[in-house]
Structure formats: C-alpha cells, structure tokens
C-alpha cells in the first residue's frame, strides 16, 4: 500500500515538490511587486499569509538539511 502523500504528489519526489513550491512562491512575490508598482492595493492579510508560508518553507528546508547530516 503506497502512502497517500506519494499518491497526491503524482510520483514526484519530495525535493521536486518543494522546489516547485519555492518557485511558485517566487512567482507570487514578483506578482506582489508588480501589483504595487501598478498601484493595485494588496490586502495586508494576504501579505501576512505569504510571509507565514515563506517562513514555513525555510523551516522545512532547514529541518531537511539538518536531518540529512
């Protein structure tokens, strides 16, 4: 029986999924910068959620790095 996480990821490794999510966060970060430059207001709660997600990714990366040592 395969783990549910492996089925949801479509056969990609955990590293590939993490890299994809980091790139996706980078795209959203660039989108926020462009929106500010064009005068579109980004609600503060979206920015707060964005930073929470970024901190989570950094924490996960650090944990994986420490566990691989």
C-alpha positions as CSV (number, residue, x, y, z in Angstrom):
1,X,0.0,0.0,0.0
2,X,1.5,3.3,-1.1
3,X,1.4,6.3,1.2
4,X,-1.3,8.9,0.5
5,X,1.3,11.7,0.2
6,X,3.1,9.8,-2.6
7,X,-0.2,9.4,-4.5
8,X,-1.1,13.1,-4.2
9,X,2.3,14.2,-5.5
10,X,1.8,12.4,-8.7
11,X,5.0,10.4,-8.4
12,X,7.3,13.4,-7.9
13,X,9.9,13.3,-5.2
14,X,9.6,15.4,-2.1
15,X,12.5,17.5,-3.2
16,X,10.9,18.2,-6.6
17,X,7.6,19.3,-4.9
18,X,9.5,21.6,-2.5
19,X,11.4,23.2,-5.4
20,X,8.2,23.7,-7.3
21,X,6.5,25.3,-4.3
22,X,9.5,27.6,-3.7
23,X,9.4,28.7,-7.4
24,X,5.7,29.3,-7.1
25,X,6.3,31.5,-4.0
26,X,8.8,33.4,-6.0
27,X,6.3,34.0,-8.8
28,X,3.8,35.3,-6.3
29,X,6.4,37.5,-4.8
30,X,7.2,39.1,-8.2
31,X,3.4,39.4,-8.7
32,X,3.1,41.4,-5.5
33,X,5.9,43.8,-6.5
34,X,4.3,44.3,-9.9
35,X,0.9,45.0,-8.3
36,X,2.4,47.6,-6.0
37,X,4.2,49.3,-8.9
38,X,1.0,49.5,-10.9
39,X,-1.0,50.9,-8.0
40,X,-3.1,47.8,-7.2
41,X,-3.5,47.5,-3.4
42,X,-2.7,44.1,-1.9
43,X,-4.7,43.4,1.3
44,X,-2.5,43.2,4.4
45,X,-3.8,39.7,5.3
46,X,-2.6,38.3,2.0
47,X,0.9,39.7,2.7
48,X,0.8,38.2,6.2
49,X,-0.2,34.8,4.9
50,X,2.5,35.0,2.2
51,X,5.2,35.6,4.9
52,X,3.9,32.7,7.0
53,X,4.2,30.4,4.0
54,X,7.7,31.6,3.3
55,X,8.8,31.0,6.9
56,X,7.3,27.5,6.8
57,X,9.3,26.7,3.6
58,X,12.5,28.0,5.2
59,X,11.9,26.0,8.3
60,X,11.2,22.8,6.4
61,X,14.3,23.3,4.3
62,X,16.4,23.8,7.4
63,X,14.9,20.7,9.1
64,X,15.6,18.6,6.0
65,X,19.1,19.9,5.7
66,X,19.8,19.1,9.4
67,X,18.2,15.6,9.1
68,X,20.4,14.8,6.1
69,X,23.6,15.4,8.0
